[in-house]
Amino acid sequence: MKISFALFILLSILNIGGQANAQLASDGNECPKVAGDKNKWVYFVKDERHYHCYNQTELHKTESEIIGVWIKLMPRNQKVIDHFMLIRRNNAFLMEGYDDFQYIVIALEIDCLENKSALIEQRDYGKGGRVLDRVRTPLRNWQEIGTNSYHDLYKKVLCKIEINKK
């Protein structure tokens, strides 16, 4: 129960499941580089608060058209980081190490056929790739993907990519 509440709070901060004031990225920008990260991150959704990038190195699709993906959310400016910190403080989340906060990575599954998604894990990272906090759900909590939500934008891109199926 505590885990799902924490994910609910953190996702509401990001508005991940809700309506997206965002669009597919077509401006040719790259996902900002992070020292020591050898994964290939592809910038694919833009909004006023975050760069949304998916990990092309760790992208998987099952025979039943379920995509497994890591998505990095990198704040665009200090105002976004300050808002994230305020919400964490107001909800009594651990703040140790968050003076170095850099970005969030979520593990997400998208069911391309059933139009559903399930959040699996969220990690907050600091400088040097240090994990500040990690929340993982023990069960798949599949939710319908809302029209014009971030997950809808993710699905539009990721379900079209040719991936070696597992």
TIGUTOR-910987 format. One record per atom (N, C-alpha, C): residue number from 1; atom name; z, x, y. Coordinates in Angstrom, 1 decimal. Last residue first. Layout:
BEGIN
{seq NUM atom CA z Z x X y Y}
...
This chain:
BEGIN
{seq 166 atom N z -27.8 x 10.7 y -10.9}
{seq 166 atom CA z -26.8 x 11.3 y -11.9}
{seq 166 atom C z -26.5 x 10.2 y -12.9}
{seq 165 atom N z -30.9 x 11.4 y -9.3}
{seq 165 atom CA z -29.9 x 10.5 y -9.8}
{seq 165 atom C z -29.0 x 11.2 y -10.9}
{seq 164 atom N z -31.8 x 13.1 y -6.5}
{seq 164 atom CA z -31.8 x 13.3 y -8.0}
{seq 164 atom C z -30.6 x 12.4 y -8.5}
{seq 163 atom N z -33.1 x 11.0 y -4.0}
{seq 163 atom CA z -32.0 x 11.9 y -4.4}
{seq 163 atom C z -32.1 x 12.0 y -6.0}
{seq 162 atom N z -34.8 x 10.1 y -1.2}
{seq 162 atom CA z -35.0 x 10.4 y -2.6}
{seq 162 atom C z -33.9 x 11.4 y -3.0}
{seq 161 atom N z -33.4 x 7.8 y 1.1}
{seq 161 atom CA z -33.6 x 9.2 y 0.7}
{seq 161 atom C z -33.8 x 9.3 y -0.8}
{seq 160 atom N z -32.7 x 5.2 y 1.5}
{seq 160 atom CA z -34.1 x 5.5 y 1.5}
{seq 160 atom C z -34.4 x 6.9 y 1.0}
{seq 159 atom N z -30.0 x 5.1 y 1.8}
{seq 159 atom CA z -30.6 x 4.4 y 0.6}
{seq 159 atom C z -32.1 x 4.7 y 0.5}
{seq 158 atom N z -29.5 x 6.4 y 4.3}
{seq 158 atom CA z -29.2 x 7.0 y 3.0}
{seq 158 atom C z -29.8 x 6.4 y 1.8}
{seq 157 atom N z -30.4 x 4.6 y 6.3}
{seq 157 atom CA z -30.9 x 6.0 y 6.2}
{seq 157 atom C z -30.7 x 6.5 y 4.8}
{seq 156 atom N z -29.1 x 2.2 y 5.9}
{seq 156 atom CA z -30.6 x 2.2 y 6.3}
{seq 156 atom C z -31.2 x 3.6 y 6.1}
{seq 155 atom N z -26.4 x 2.9 y 5.6}
{seq 155 atom CA z -27.2 x 2.4 y 4.4}
{seq 155 atom C z -28.7 x 2.5 y 4.7}
{seq 154 atom N z -25.7 x 3.6 y 8.2}
{seq 154 atom CA z -25.7 x 4.6 y 7.1}
{seq 154 atom C z -26.6 x 4.2 y 6.0}
{seq 153 atom N z -26.0 x 1.1 y 9.4}
{seq 153 atom CA z -26.8 x 2.2 y 9.8}
{seq 153 atom C z -26.9 x 3.3 y 8.7}
{seq 152 atom N z -23.9 x -0.2 y 7.9}
{seq 152 atom CA z -25.3 x -0.7 y 7.9}
{seq 152 atom C z -26.3 x 0.4 y 8.3}
{seq 151 atom N z -21.7 x 1.2 y 8.7}
{seq 151 atom CA z -22.1 x 1.3 y 7.3}
{seq 151 atom C z -23.6 x 0.8 y 7.1}
{seq 150 atom N z -21.6 x 0.4 y 11.4}
{seq 150 atom CA z -21.9 x 1.8 y 11.1}
{seq 150 atom C z -22.4 x 1.9 y 9.7}
{seq 149 atom N z -23.3 x -2.8 y 11.6}
{seq 149 atom CA z -22.1 x -2.0 y 11.5}
{seq 149 atom C z -22.6 x -0.5 y 11.3}
{seq 148 atom N z -25.5 x -4.5 y 11.6}
{seq 148 atom CA z -25.3 x -3.7 y 12.8}
{seq 148 atom C z -24.0 x -2.9 y 12.8}
{seq 147 atom N z -23.9 x -6.7 y 9.3}
{seq 147 atom CA z -25.1 x -6.4 y 10.0}
{seq 147 atom C z -24.8 x -5.6 y 11.3}
{seq 146 atom N z -21.5 x -5.3 y 7.0}
{seq 146 atom CA z -21.9 x -6.2 y 8.1}
{seq 146 atom C z -23.1 x -5.7 y 8.8}
{seq 145 atom N z -21.2 x -5.1 y 3.6}
{seq 145 atom CA z -21.7 x -4.3 y 4.8}
{seq 145 atom C z -22.1 x -5.3 y 5.9}
{seq 144 atom N z -18.3 x -6.1 y 1.9}
{seq 144 atom CA z -19.7 x -6.4 y 2.3}
{seq 144 atom C z -20.0 x -5.6 y 3.6}
{seq 143 atom N z -16.5 x -3.6 y 0.1}
{seq 143 atom CA z -16.6 x -4.6 y 1.2}
{seq 143 atom C z -18.0 x -4.8 y 1.5}
{seq 142 atom N z -14.5 x -2.5 y -2.6}
{seq 142 atom CA z -15.8 x -2.8 y -2.1}
{seq 142 atom C z -15.8 x -3.9 y -1.0}
{seq 141 atom N z -12.4 x -0.4 y -3.1}
{seq 141 atom CA z -12.2 x -1.6 y -2.4}
{seq 141 atom C z -13.6 x -2.0 y -1.8}
{seq 140 atom N z -11.5 x 1.5 y -5.8}
{seq 140 atom CA z -12.7 x 1.1 y -5.0}
{seq 140 atom C z -12.4 x -0.3 y -4.4}
{seq 139 atom N z -8.3 x 3.1 y -5.7}
{seq 139 atom CA z -9.2 x 2.1 y -6.3}
{seq 139 atom C z -10.4 x 1.9 y -5.3}
{seq 138 atom N z -6.8 x 5.0 y -4.3}
{seq 138 atom CA z -6.9 x 5.1 y -5.8}
{seq 138 atom C z -7.9 x 4.2 y -6.4}
{seq 137 atom N z -7.9 x 6.7 y -1.4}
{seq 137 atom CA z -7.6 x 5.4 y -2.1}
{seq 137 atom C z -7.8 x 5.5 y -3.6}
{seq 136 atom N z -6.4 x 9.2 y 0.5}
{seq 136 atom CA z -7.4 x 8.9 y -0.6}
{seq 136 atom C z -6.9 x 7.5 y -1.2}
{seq 135 atom N z -6.1 x 11.2 y 3.3}
{seq 135 atom CA z -5.8 x 9.9 y 2.7}
{seq 135 atom C z -6.8 x 9.6 y 1.7}
{seq 134 atom N z -4.9 x 14.1 y 4.8}
{seq 134 atom CA z -5.8 x 13.6 y 3.8}
{seq 134 atom C z -5.3 x 12.3 y 3.3}
{seq 133 atom N z -4.8 x 16.4 y 7.6}
{seq 133 atom CA z -4.3 x 15.2 y 6.9}
{seq 133 atom C z -5.4 x 14.7 y 5.9}
{seq 132 atom N z -5.8 x 18.9 y 8.1}
{seq 132 atom CA z -4.6 x 18.4 y 8.8}
{seq 132 atom C z -3.9 x 17.2 y 8.1}
{seq 131 atom N z -7.4 x 21.6 y 6.7}
{seq 131 atom CA z -7.1 x 20.1 y 6.5}
{seq 131 atom C z -5.8 x 19.8 y 7.1}
{seq 130 atom N z -9.3 x 23.9 y 8.5}
{seq 130 atom CA z -7.9 x 23.6 y 7.9}
{seq 130 atom C z -7.8 x 22.1 y 7.8}
{seq 129 atom N z -11.5 x 25.0 y 9.6}
{seq 129 atom CA z -11.7 x 24.1 y 8.4}
{seq 129 atom C z -10.4 x 23.8 y 7.8}
{seq 128 atom N z -11.1 x 26.2 y 12.0}
{seq 128 atom CA z -11.2 x 27.1 y 10.8}
{seq 128 atom C z -11.3 x 26.3 y 9.5}
{seq 127 atom N z -9.2 x 23.5 y 13.5}
{seq 127 atom CA z -10.0 x 24.7 y 13.6}
{seq 127 atom C z -10.0 x 25.6 y 12.3}
{seq 126 atom N z -8.9 x 20.7 y 11.3}
{seq 126 atom CA z -8.6 x 21.4 y 12.5}
{seq 126 atom C z -9.5 x 22.7 y 12.5}
{seq 125 atom N z -9.7 x 17.4 y 10.0}
{seq 125 atom CA z -9.8 x 18.9 y 10.0}
{seq 125 atom C z -9.5 x 19.5 y 11.4}
{seq 124 atom N z -8.8 x 14.8 y 7.9}
{seq 124 atom CA z -8.9 x 15.2 y 9.3}
{seq 124 atom C z -8.8 x 16.8 y 9.3}
{seq 123 atom N z -10.4 x 12.8 y 5.5}
{seq 123 atom CA z -9.7 x 14.1 y 5.8}
{seq 123 atom C z -9.9 x 14.4 y 7.3}
{seq 122 atom N z -10.5 x 10.1 y 3.4}
{seq 122 atom CA z -10.6 x 10.5 y 4.7}
{seq 122 atom C z -9.8 x 11.8 y 4.9}
{seq 121 atom N z -12.1 x 8.3 y 0.7}
{seq 121 atom CA z -11.2 x 9.3 y 1.2}
{seq 121 atom C z -11.5 x 9.6 y 2.6}
{seq 120 atom N z -13.6 x 6.0 y 0.1}
{seq 120 atom CA z -12.9 x 6.7 y -0.9}
{seq 120 atom C z -11.8 x 7.6 y -0.4}
{seq 119 atom N z -14.8 x 2.9 y 1.0}
{seq 119 atom CA z -14.2 x 4.1 y 1.5}
{seq 119 atom C z -13.4 x 4.8 y 0.4}
{seq 118 atom N z -17.6 x 1.3 y 0.0}
{seq 118 atom CA z -16.2 x 1.5 y -0.3}
{seq 118 atom C z -15.8 x 2.9 y 0.2}
{seq 117 atom N z -20.0 x -1.4 y 0.6}
{seq 117 atom CA z -19.5 x 0.0 y 0.7}
{seq 117 atom C z -18.0 x 0.1 y 0.4}
{seq 116 atom N z -22.9 x -3.4 y -0.3}
{seq 116 atom CA z -21.4 x -3.2 y -0.2}
{seq 116 atom C z -21.1 x -1.7 y 0.0}
{seq 115 atom N z -25.4 x -4.4 y -1.2}
{seq 115 atom CA z -25.0 x -4.4 y 0.2}
{seq 115 atom C z -23.5 x -4.3 y 0.5}
{seq 114 atom N z -26.3 x -4.1 y -3.7}
{seq 114 atom CA z -25.4 x -5.2 y -3.5}
{seq 114 atom C z -24.9 x -5.3 y -2.0}
{seq 113 atom N z -28.0 x -1.9 y -3.6}
{seq 113 atom CA z -28.5 x -3.2 y -4.1}
{seq 113 atom C z -27.6 x -4.3 y -3.7}
{seq 112 atom N z -26.5 x 0.3 y -2.6}
{seq 112 atom CA z -27.8 x -0.1 y -2.0}
{seq 112 atom C z -28.3 x -1.5 y -2.4}
{seq 111 atom N z -23.4 x 0.8 y -2.1}
{seq 111 atom CA z -24.1 x 0.1 y -3.1}
{seq 111 atom C z -25.4 x -0.4 y -2.4}
{seq 110 atom N z -21.9 x 3.8 y -1.1}
{seq 110 atom CA z -22.7 x 2.6 y -0.6}
{seq 110 atom C z -23.5 x 2.1 y -1.8}
{seq 109 atom N z -18.9 x 5.4 y -0.6}
{seq 109 atom CA z -19.9 x 5.0 y -1.6}
{seq 109 atom C z -20.6 x 3.8 y -1.0}
{seq 108 atom N z -17.6 x 8.2 y 1.2}
{seq 108 atom CA z -18.0 x 6.9 y 1.2}
{seq 108 atom C z -19.0 x 6.6 y 0.0}
{seq 107 atom N z -15.3 x 10.3 y 2.7}
{seq 107 atom CA z -16.1 x 10.1 y 1.4}
{seq 107 atom C z -16.4 x 8.6 y 1.3}
{seq 106 atom N z -15.3 x 11.6 y 5.9}
{seq 106 atom CA z -15.0 x 10.5 y 5.0}
{seq 106 atom C z -15.9 x 10.6 y 3.8}
{seq 105 atom N z -13.8 x 13.9 y 8.2}
{seq 105 atom CA z -14.8 x 13.7 y 7.1}
{seq 105 atom C z -14.4 x 12.6 y 6.2}
{seq 104 atom N z -13.4 x 14.6 y 11.6}
{seq 104 atom CA z -13.0 x 13.8 y 10.5}
{seq 104 atom C z -14.2 x 13.8 y 9.4}
{seq 103 atom N z -12.5 x 17.4 y 13.7}
{seq 103 atom CA z -13.4 x 16.4 y 13.2}
{seq 103 atom C z -12.8 x 15.7 y 12.0}
{seq 102 atom N z -10.4 x 18.9 y 15.1}
{seq 102 atom CA z -11.8 x 19.1 y 15.4}
{seq 102 atom C z -12.7 x 18.0 y 15.0}
{seq 101 atom N z -7.1 x 19.8 y 16.3}
{seq 101 atom CA z -8.0 x 18.8 y 15.7}
{seq 101 atom C z -9.5 x 19.0 y 16.1}
{seq 100 atom N z -5.1 x 21.4 y 17.1}
{seq 100 atom CA z -6.3 x 22.0 y 16.7}
{seq 100 atom C z -7.3 x 21.1 y 16.2}
{seq 99 atom N z -3.0 x 19.8 y 17.5}
{seq 99 atom CA z -3.4 x 20.4 y 18.7}
{seq 99 atom C z -4.7 x 21.1 y 18.4}
{seq 98 atom N z -2.2 x 19.0 y 15.0}
{seq 98 atom CA z -3.2 x 18.2 y 15.6}
{seq 98 atom C z -3.7 x 18.7 y 17.0}
{seq 97 atom N z 0.0 x 20.2 y 13.8}
{seq 97 atom CA z -1.3 x 20.9 y 13.7}
{seq 97 atom C z -2.4 x 20.2 y 14.4}
{seq 96 atom N z 1.7 x 17.2 y 13.4}
{seq 96 atom CA z 1.8 x 18.7 y 13.3}
{seq 96 atom C z 0.4 x 19.2 y 13.0}
{seq 95 atom N z 1.9 x 14.5 y 13.4}
{seq 95 atom CA z 1.1 x 15.2 y 14.5}
{seq 95 atom C z 1.0 x 16.7 y 14.4}
{seq 94 atom N z 1.9 x 11.7 y 11.3}
{seq 94 atom CA z 2.2 x 13.1 y 11.5}
{seq 94 atom C z 1.3 x 13.7 y 12.5}
{seq 93 atom N z 2.1 x 8.5 y 13.0}
{seq 93 atom CA z 1.5 x 9.4 y 12.0}
{seq 93 atom C z 1.9 x 10.9 y 12.3}
{seq 92 atom N z 3.0 x 6.4 y 14.6}
{seq 92 atom CA z 4.0 x 7.3 y 13.9}
{seq 92 atom C z 3.4 x 8.1 y 12.8}
{seq 91 atom N z 1.2 x 5.1 y 16.1}
{seq 91 atom CA z 1.4 x 4.6 y 14.8}
{seq 91 atom C z 2.3 x 5.5 y 13.9}
{seq 90 atom N z 1.1 x 6.6 y 18.4}
{seq 90 atom CA z 1.6 x 5.2 y 18.5}
{seq 90 atom C z 1.9 x 4.6 y 17.2}
{seq 89 atom N z -0.2 x 8.9 y 17.4}
{seq 89 atom CA z 1.2 x 9.0 y 17.9}
{seq 89 atom C z 1.8 x 7.6 y 17.9}
{seq 88 atom N z -2.7 x 7.9 y 16.8}
{seq 88 atom CA z -1.9 x 8.5 y 15.8}
{seq 88 atom C z -0.4 x 8.5 y 16.2}
{seq 87 atom N z -3.5 x 7.0 y 19.4}
{seq 87 atom CA z -3.4 x 6.1 y 18.3}
{seq 87 atom C z -2.5 x 6.6 y 17.2}
{seq 86 atom N z -3.6 x 9.6 y 20.7}
{seq 86 atom CA z -2.7 x 8.5 y 21.2}
{seq 86 atom C z -2.5 x 7.5 y 20.1}
{seq 85 atom N z -5.6 x 10.9 y 19.2}
{seq 85 atom CA z -4.2 x 11.4 y 19.2}
{seq 85 atom C z -3.2 x 10.3 y 19.6}
{seq 84 atom N z -7.9 x 9.3 y 20.0}
{seq 84 atom CA z -7.5 x 9.4 y 18.6}
{seq 84 atom C z -6.0 x 9.9 y 18.4}
{seq 83 atom N z -7.9 x 9.9 y 22.7}
{seq 83 atom CA z -7.7 x 8.5 y 22.3}
{seq 83 atom C z -7.2 x 8.5 y 20.8}
{seq 82 atom N z -8.5 x 12.7 y 22.7}
{seq 82 atom CA z -7.2 x 12.2 y 23.3}
{seq 82 atom C z -6.9 x 10.8 y 22.8}
{seq 81 atom N z -11.0 x 12.6 y 21.5}
{seq 81 atom CA z -9.9 x 13.3 y 20.8}
{seq 81 atom C z -8.6 x 12.7 y 21.3}
{seq 80 atom N z -12.4 x 11.3 y 23.6}
{seq 80 atom CA z -12.4 x 10.7 y 22.3}
{seq 80 atom C z -11.2 x 11.3 y 21.5}
{seq 79 atom N z -12.1 x 13.2 y 25.7}
{seq 79 atom CA z -11.5 x 11.8 y 25.9}
{seq 79 atom C z -11.4 x 11.1 y 24.5}
{seq 78 atom N z -13.5 x 15.4 y 24.8}
{seq 78 atom CA z -12.0 x 15.5 y 24.8}
{seq 78 atom C z -11.4 x 14.1 y 24.9}
{seq 77 atom N z -16.4 x 14.4 y 22.9}
{seq 77 atom CA z -15.7 x 15.0 y 24.1}
{seq 77 atom C z -14.2 x 14.8 y 23.9}
{seq 76 atom N z -17.5 x 13.6 y 20.5}
{seq 76 atom CA z -18.4 x 14.2 y 21.5}
{seq 76 atom C z -17.7 x 14.8 y 22.7}
{seq 75 atom N z -16.1 x 14.3 y 17.2}
{seq 75 atom CA z -15.9 x 13.7 y 18.6}
{seq 75 atom C z -16.9 x 14.4 y 19.6}
{seq 74 atom N z -17.8 x 13.9 y 14.3}
{seq 74 atom CA z -17.4 x 14.9 y 15.3}
{seq 74 atom C z -17.3 x 14.3 y 16.7}
{seq 73 atom N z -17.6 x 13.0 y 11.1}
{seq 73 atom CA z -17.5 x 12.4 y 12.5}
{seq 73 atom C z -16.9 x 13.4 y 13.4}
{seq 72 atom N z -19.4 x 13.3 y 8.2}
{seq 72 atom CA z -18.6 x 14.0 y 9.2}
{seq 72 atom C z -18.7 x 13.3 y 10.5}
{seq 71 atom N z -19.4 x 12.0 y 5.0}
{seq 71 atom CA z -19.9 x 11.8 y 6.4}
{seq 71 atom C z -18.9 x 12.5 y 7.3}
{seq 70 atom N z -20.5 x 12.3 y 1.8}
{seq 70 atom CA z -19.5 x 12.7 y 2.7}
{seq 70 atom C z -20.1 x 12.6 y 4.1}
{seq 69 atom N z -21.5 x 9.9 y -0.7}
{seq 69 atom CA z -21.8 x 10.7 y 0.4}
{seq 69 atom C z -20.5 x 11.1 y 1.2}
{seq 68 atom N z -23.2 x 8.2 y -3.2}
{seq 68 atom CA z -21.9 x 8.9 y -2.9}
{seq 68 atom C z -22.2 x 9.9 y -1.8}
{seq 67 atom N z -24.9 x 5.2 y -3.7}
{seq 67 atom CA z -24.9 x 6.5 y -3.1}
{seq 67 atom C z -23.5 x 7.0 y -2.9}
{seq 66 atom N z -26.1 x 3.4 y -6.4}
{seq 66 atom CA z -24.9 x 3.6 y -5.6}
{seq 66 atom C z -24.9 x 5.1 y -5.0}
{seq 65 atom N z -28.2 x 2.7 y -8.2}
{seq 65 atom CA z -28.4 x 2.8 y -6.7}
{seq 65 atom C z -27.1 x 2.8 y -5.9}
{seq 64 atom N z -27.7 x 3.0 y -10.9}
{seq 64 atom CA z -27.5 x 1.7 y -10.3}
{seq 64 atom C z -27.6 x 1.6 y -8.8}
{seq 63 atom N z -27.9 x 5.7 y -11.2}
{seq 63 atom CA z -29.0 x 4.9 y -11.7}
{seq 63 atom C z -28.9 x 3.5 y -11.2}
{seq 62 atom N z -26.5 x 7.1 y -8.1}
{seq 62 atom CA z -26.4 x 6.7 y -9.6}
{seq 62 atom C z -27.7 x 5.9 y -9.9}
{seq 61 atom N z -26.8 x 9.9 y -6.0}
{seq 61 atom CA z -27.1 x 8.5 y -6.3}
{seq 61 atom C z -27.1 x 8.2 y -7.8}
{seq 60 atom N z -25.3 x 12.1 y -3.6}
{seq 60 atom CA z -25.6 x 11.7 y -5.0}
{seq 60 atom C z -26.0 x 10.3 y -5.0}
{seq 59 atom N z -24.9 x 15.0 y -1.7}
{seq 59 atom CA z -25.4 x 13.6 y -1.7}
{seq 59 atom C z -25.8 x 13.2 y -3.1}
{seq 58 atom N z -24.0 x 17.6 y -0.8}
{seq 58 atom CA z -23.2 x 16.8 y -1.7}
{seq 58 atom C z -23.6 x 15.3 y -1.7}
{seq 57 atom N z -25.9 x 18.5 y 1.1}
{seq 57 atom CA z -25.6 x 19.3 y -0.1}
{seq 57 atom C z -24.9 x 18.5 y -1.2}
{seq 56 atom N z -25.9 x 16.8 y 3.2}
{seq 56 atom CA z -27.0 x 16.8 y 2.3}
{seq 56 atom C z -26.8 x 17.6 y 1.0}
{seq 55 atom N z -23.5 x 15.0 y 4.6}
{seq 55 atom CA z -23.6 x 16.2 y 3.8}
{seq 55 atom C z -24.8 x 16.2 y 2.9}
{seq 54 atom N z -24.3 x 13.5 y 7.7}
{seq 54 atom CA z -24.0 x 13.4 y 6.3}
{seq 54 atom C z -24.3 x 14.7 y 5.7}
{seq 53 atom N z -22.8 x 12.8 y 10.9}
{seq 53 atom CA z -23.6 x 13.6 y 10.1}
{seq 53 atom C z -23.3 x 13.4 y 8.6}
{seq 52 atom N z -22.5 x 11.6 y 14.0}
{seq 52 atom CA z -22.3 x 11.1 y 12.6}
{seq 52 atom C z -23.3 x 12.0 y 11.8}
{seq 51 atom N z -20.7 x 12.3 y 16.9}
{seq 51 atom CA z -21.9 x 12.7 y 16.1}
{seq 51 atom C z -21.6 x 12.3 y 14.7}
{seq 50 atom N z -19.1 x 9.8 y 18.9}
{seq 50 atom CA z -19.1 x 10.7 y 17.8}
{seq 50 atom C z -20.6 x 11.1 y 17.4}
{seq 49 atom N z -19.3 x 8.1 y 21.2}
{seq 49 atom CA z -18.0 x 8.8 y 20.8}
{seq 49 atom C z -18.2 x 9.9 y 19.8}
{seq 48 atom N z -21.7 x 6.8 y 21.5}
{seq 48 atom CA z -21.1 x 7.4 y 22.7}
{seq 48 atom C z -19.8 x 8.2 y 22.4}
{seq 47 atom N z -23.7 x 7.7 y 18.7}
{seq 47 atom CA z -23.0 x 6.7 y 19.5}
{seq 47 atom C z -22.4 x 7.5 y 20.7}
{seq 46 atom N z -26.1 x 8.2 y 16.1}
{seq 46 atom CA z -25.5 x 8.6 y 17.3}
{seq 46 atom C z -24.8 x 7.4 y 18.0}
{seq 45 atom N z -26.8 x 9.5 y 12.9}
{seq 45 atom CA z -26.4 x 8.3 y 13.7}
{seq 45 atom C z -25.7 x 8.8 y 15.0}
{seq 44 atom N z -27.5 x 12.0 y 11.8}
{seq 44 atom CA z -28.3 x 10.8 y 11.6}
{seq 44 atom C z -27.9 x 9.5 y 12.3}
{seq 43 atom N z -27.5 x 15.4 y 11.1}
{seq 43 atom CA z -27.2 x 14.4 y 12.1}
{seq 43 atom C z -28.1 x 13.2 y 12.0}
{seq 42 atom N z -26.5 x 16.8 y 8.2}
{seq 42 atom CA z -27.7 x 16.3 y 8.9}
{seq 42 atom C z -27.2 x 15.2 y 9.8}
{seq 41 atom N z -25.2 x 19.8 y 6.9}
{seq 41 atom CA z -24.9 x 18.5 y 7.6}
{seq 41 atom C z -26.1 x 18.1 y 8.4}
{seq 40 atom N z -24.8 x 21.7 y 4.3}
{seq 40 atom CA z -25.9 x 21.3 y 5.2}
{seq 40 atom C z -25.6 x 19.9 y 5.7}
{seq 39 atom N z -22.0 x 23.9 y 3.9}
{seq 39 atom CA z -22.7 x 22.6 y 3.6}
{seq 39 atom C z -23.8 x 22.4 y 4.6}
{seq 38 atom N z -20.4 x 25.9 y 4.7}
{seq 38 atom CA z -21.7 x 26.3 y 4.1}
{seq 38 atom C z -22.5 x 25.1 y 3.7}
{seq 37 atom N z -18.3 x 26.6 y 7.3}
{seq 37 atom CA z -18.8 x 25.5 y 6.5}
{seq 37 atom C z -20.2 x 25.8 y 6.0}
{seq 36 atom N z -17.6 x 28.7 y 9.0}
{seq 36 atom CA z -17.2 x 28.8 y 7.6}
{seq 36 atom C z -17.7 x 27.7 y 6.7}
{seq 35 atom N z -17.6 x 26.9 y 12.0}
{seq 35 atom CA z -17.5 x 28.2 y 11.3}
{seq 35 atom C z -16.9 x 28.1 y 9.9}
{seq 34 atom N z -19.8 x 24.3 y 12.3}
{seq 34 atom CA z -18.4 x 24.6 y 12.2}
{seq 34 atom C z -18.3 x 25.9 y 11.4}
{seq 33 atom N z -22.3 x 22.9 y 14.5}
{seq 33 atom CA z -21.9 x 23.8 y 13.5}
{seq 33 atom C z -20.4 x 24.1 y 13.5}
{seq 32 atom N z -23.3 x 19.5 y 15.1}
{seq 32 atom CA z -22.6 x 20.8 y 15.6}
{seq 32 atom C z -22.1 x 21.6 y 14.4}
{seq 31 atom N z -26.3 x 18.5 y 13.8}
{seq 31 atom CA z -24.9 x 18.3 y 13.7}
{seq 31 atom C z -24.2 x 19.6 y 14.2}
{seq 30 atom N z -29.0 x 18.6 y 16.2}
{seq 30 atom CA z -28.4 x 19.0 y 15.0}
{seq 30 atom C z -26.9 x 18.6 y 15.0}
{seq 29 atom N z -31.4 x 16.3 y 17.7}
{seq 29 atom CA z -30.2 x 17.2 y 17.7}
{seq 29 atom C z -29.7 x 17.5 y 16.3}
{seq 28 atom N z -33.6 x 14.6 y 17.6}
{seq 28 atom CA z -33.8 x 16.0 y 17.2}
{seq 28 atom C z -32.6 x 16.9 y 17.3}
{seq 27 atom N z -33.2 x 12.0 y 18.1}
{seq 27 atom CA z -33.4 x 12.9 y 19.3}
{seq 27 atom C z -33.5 x 14.3 y 18.9}
{seq 26 atom N z -32.7 x 10.0 y 16.5}
{seq 26 atom CA z -34.0 x 10.4 y 16.4}
{seq 26 atom C z -34.3 x 11.4 y 17.6}
{seq 25 atom N z -30.2 x 8.3 y 14.8}
{seq 25 atom CA z -30.5 x 9.5 y 15.7}
{seq 25 atom C z -31.9 x 9.9 y 15.5}
{seq 24 atom N z -29.8 x 4.8 y 15.1}
{seq 24 atom CA z -30.2 x 6.0 y 14.3}
{seq 24 atom C z -30.6 x 7.1 y 15.2}
{seq 23 atom N z -27.0 x 3.8 y 17.2}
{seq 23 atom CA z -28.4 x 3.7 y 16.7}
{seq 23 atom C z -28.7 x 4.9 y 15.8}
{seq 22 atom N z -24.3 x 1.7 y 18.3}
{seq 22 atom CA z -24.9 x 3.0 y 17.9}
{seq 22 atom C z -26.3 x 2.8 y 17.4}
{seq 21 atom N z -22.0 x 0.2 y 18.3}
{seq 21 atom CA z -22.8 x 0.3 y 19.5}
{seq 21 atom C z -23.5 x 1.7 y 19.3}
{seq 20 atom N z -21.4 x -1.7 y 15.4}
{seq 20 atom CA z -21.7 x -0.4 y 15.9}
{seq 20 atom C z -22.5 x -0.5 y 17.2}
{seq 19 atom N z -18.7 x -3.6 y 14.2}
{seq 19 atom CA z -20.0 x -3.6 y 14.9}
{seq 19 atom C z -20.2 x -2.2 y 15.5}
{seq 18 atom N z -16.7 x -1.9 y 11.7}
{seq 18 atom CA z -17.1 x -3.0 y 12.6}
{seq 18 atom C z -18.5 x -2.8 y 13.2}
{seq 17 atom N z -16.0 x 0.2 y 10.1}
{seq 17 atom CA z -16.5 x -0.9 y 9.4}
{seq 17 atom C z -17.1 x -2.0 y 10.4}
{seq 16 atom N z -15.2 x 2.1 y 12.1}
{seq 16 atom CA z -16.2 x 2.4 y 11.1}
{seq 16 atom C z -16.8 x 1.2 y 10.5}
{seq 15 atom N z -13.6 x 2.5 y 14.4}
{seq 15 atom CA z -14.4 x 1.3 y 14.3}
{seq 15 atom C z -15.5 x 1.4 y 13.2}
{seq 14 atom N z -11.7 x 4.4 y 14.6}
{seq 14 atom CA z -13.1 x 4.8 y 14.6}
{seq 14 atom C z -14.0 x 3.7 y 14.6}
{seq 13 atom N z -9.4 x 2.9 y 14.3}
{seq 13 atom CA z -9.5 x 3.8 y 15.5}
{seq 13 atom C z -11.0 x 4.2 y 15.7}
{seq 12 atom N z -9.8 x 1.7 y 11.9}
{seq 12 atom CA z -9.9 x 0.9 y 13.1}
{seq 12 atom C z -10.0 x 1.7 y 14.4}
{seq 11 atom N z -9.4 x 3.9 y 10.3}
{seq 11 atom CA z -10.7 x 3.4 y 10.4}
{seq 11 atom C z -10.9 x 2.4 y 11.6}
{seq 10 atom N z -6.6 x 4.2 y 10.6}
{seq 10 atom CA z -7.5 x 5.3 y 11.0}
{seq 10 atom C z -8.9 x 4.8 y 11.1}
{seq 9 atom N z -5.7 x 1.7 y 9.6}
{seq 9 atom CA z -5.4 x 2.2 y 11.0}
{seq 9 atom C z -6.4 x 3.2 y 11.4}
{seq 8 atom N z -6.6 x 1.8 y 6.9}
{seq 8 atom CA z -7.0 x 0.7 y 7.8}
{seq 8 atom C z -6.8 x 1.1 y 9.3}
{seq 7 atom N z -5.4 x 4.1 y 5.9}
{seq 7 atom CA z -6.9 x 4.1 y 6.1}
{seq 7 atom C z -7.3 x 3.0 y 7.0}
{seq 6 atom N z -2.7 x 3.1 y 6.0}
{seq 6 atom CA z -3.1 x 4.3 y 6.8}
{seq 6 atom C z -4.6 x 4.4 y 7.0}
{seq 5 atom N z -3.0 x 1.0 y 4.2}
{seq 5 atom CA z -2.6 x 0.8 y 5.6}
{seq 5 atom C z -3.0 x 1.9 y 6.5}
{seq 4 atom N z -3.5 x 2.4 y 1.8}
{seq 4 atom CA z -4.6 x 1.5 y 2.4}
{seq 4 atom C z -4.2 x 1.1 y 3.8}
{seq 3 atom N z -1.1 x 3.9 y 1.6}
{seq 3 atom CA z -2.4 x 4.6 y 1.7}
{seq 3 atom C z -3.4 x 3.6 y 2.3}
{seq 2 atom N z 0.8 x 1.9 y 1.3}
{seq 2 atom CA z 0.9 x 2.8 y 2.4}
{seq 2 atom C z -0.4 x 3.5 y 2.7}
{seq 1 atom N z 0.0 x 0.8 y -1.2}
{seq 1 atom CA z 0.0 x 0.0 y 0.0}
{seq 1 atom C z 0.0 x 0.9 y 1.3}
